[in-house]
Amino acid sequence: MNSTKRHCDNHLMLERLTKIHAKIKSGCFPNTKQLAFDLEISVPTISRDIEFLKNRFNAPIEYDAKEHGYFYSEEFNMPLSMISSADMLTLSSAKMLLSHYEGTPIFEEAGKIIDFLTDTQTGGRSDFLARIAVPPSPKPILNEKNWQTVVQAMQENRIIEFDYNGRWNTNTTHRRVHPYQLLLDDGVCFVFGFSEERNAVRLFSLNRIKNLTLTKDSFALPSDFEFKAHCGGGKFGSFCADDADEFVIEFYDDARAFVKDCVWADDQRITDYDDENFTEIRFTSTQGLKIREWVLSQGWNAKPIAPQWFVDDWKKAIRLMAQNADLTIQ
């Protein structure tokens, strides 16, 4: 059974259990035949659901021969019915944050569960959700077949093979990869894992993967498999190099406030030099490419100081932009 069908089946079962619980708790003594008719499901399925409630939820369900139906022998509440209003707000907020990934399998499945849990408690009232929103942002365009194959590979720790055209190396190469994680970042989905050809961890855009196959070969998941363990402490999204560097960057004018708005790295140190009208940030990271884009996004209000290779790379980018704009830099 694939993961999508399994999630769907679990969701439907959860919905049935909640409805069965509500019927029994109402005191109308429902029996399997009535429940099957109301829920449009078979009697054997209802019987299994009732056994599930007894065995997994410890529901005190008894059968009344006189009333020909089920009842609770003592007070009982389904765990779902004990969700607080604060919990419902948290779940609803989580869905809003996930809306950045609307159209992806992860949003569809998580959204169904969150909708069911919150609607069960509010009677379907969700008008307050409009007060929590995510601004418009790029939406991931996913190859769902690739997604499902990678998810299965991660669940079973199996090696995948595929043809790939990179962002910088556009030549097609064949890769054999141990998939560690799927990363959703700024409208793009990446597979993060160990590339046997490079003997190192690498990132692969899911949409640039072609001819993806799931091999029969398995791999052992290392203890440091998480992408964040390879970022050198930086928090700049989906990019990492082999070695970490200490970055020193000066920010001017309104960018001085901007740099204080977030935690950009685990070890960041921010210092104001008011007498010279700039703010300095120092931190360690392996994410030079993303950091360059971050610095360039602040235009003339940001200036890298170290490491030297990064300063040179920043200057090269500025020269190329000037060249595209038909400008001359001395």
Salt bridges, closest charged atoms under 4 A:
ASP9 OD2 - LYS5 NZ 3.06
GLU15 OE2 - LYS19 NZ 3.27
ASP38 OD2 - LYS23 NZ 3.35
ASP49 OD2 - ARG16 NE 2.60
GLU51 OE2 - LYS54 NZ 3.70
GLU75 OE2 - LYS25 NZ 2.86
ASP115 OD1 - LYS95 NZ 2.71
ASP127 OD2 - ARG125 NH2 3.16
GLU156 OE1 - ARG158 NH1 2.45
GLU161 OE1 - HIS174 NE2 2.91
GLU161 OE2 - ARG176 NH1 2.79
ASP163 OD1 - HIS174 ND1 2.91
ASP185 OD2 - LYS290 NZ 3.81
GLU196 OE1 - ARG176 NE 2.80
GLU196 OE2 - HIS178 NE2 2.83
ASP217 OD2 - ARG176 NH2 2.69
ASP242 OD1 - ARG202 NH1 3.64
GLU246 OE2 - ARG269 NH2 2.63
GLU246 OE1 - ARG282 NH1 3.85
ASP266 OD1 - LYS235 NZ 2.85
ASP272 OD1 - ARG256 NH2 3.63
ASP272 OD2 - LYS260 NZ 2.81
ASP274 OD1 - ARG256 NH2 2.74
GLU280 OE1 - ARG282 NE 2.88
GLU293 OE2 - ARG167 NH2 3.58
ASP313 OD2 - ARG292 NH1 3.04
